[in-house]
Amino acid sequence: MRLTVNGTEHTLGDLEPEMPLLWALRDVLGIRGPKYGCGIAQCGACTVHIDGLAVRSCQVPVGDVWGDVTTIEGLGAPEAPHPVQAAWIAHQVAQCGYCQSGQIMQAASLLAEVPEPGDAEIDDAMSGNLCRCGTYPRIRAAVKAAARAMREGT
């Protein structure tokens, strides 16, 4: 089985095709950004992109992956963070940080589809990503700032 993750093709060997993508990423490839939260696609901690679409990796069997996978590690680089990552830092969104990779991946997917989202669109898109620290106002502000930066090319 082959899987392209963050631009690198991996041969996964004899994995069961029913194994959740999350476990293939974390346990087989050692990619720790996507987190295990609930295992039933209700919290969003495991959110990754497959061909740019935000998905809950705990519920996608590795055998059903239909395209390239991007995790938080592949979204941006330390010297050139994605605008969402930069906005998260600027707005000091994270408290405990556990949910943040999933939050950022969901926000990046939203902004790829809706370049200028309003509050309702942000709340709707982000509603499946839970933050036990309750940083939702900072999340919304960071999404708006990232949208602005993306539109302005900064």
Secondary structure, DSSP 8 states (H G I E B T S, - for coil): -EEEETTEEEE--S--TTSBHHHIIIIIS---SS--S-SSSSS-TTEEEETTEEEETTSSBGGG--S-EE-HHHH-BTTB--HHHHHHHHTT--SS-TTHHHHHHHHHHHHHH-SS--HHHHHHHHTTS--TT--HHHHHHHHHHHHHHHHHT-
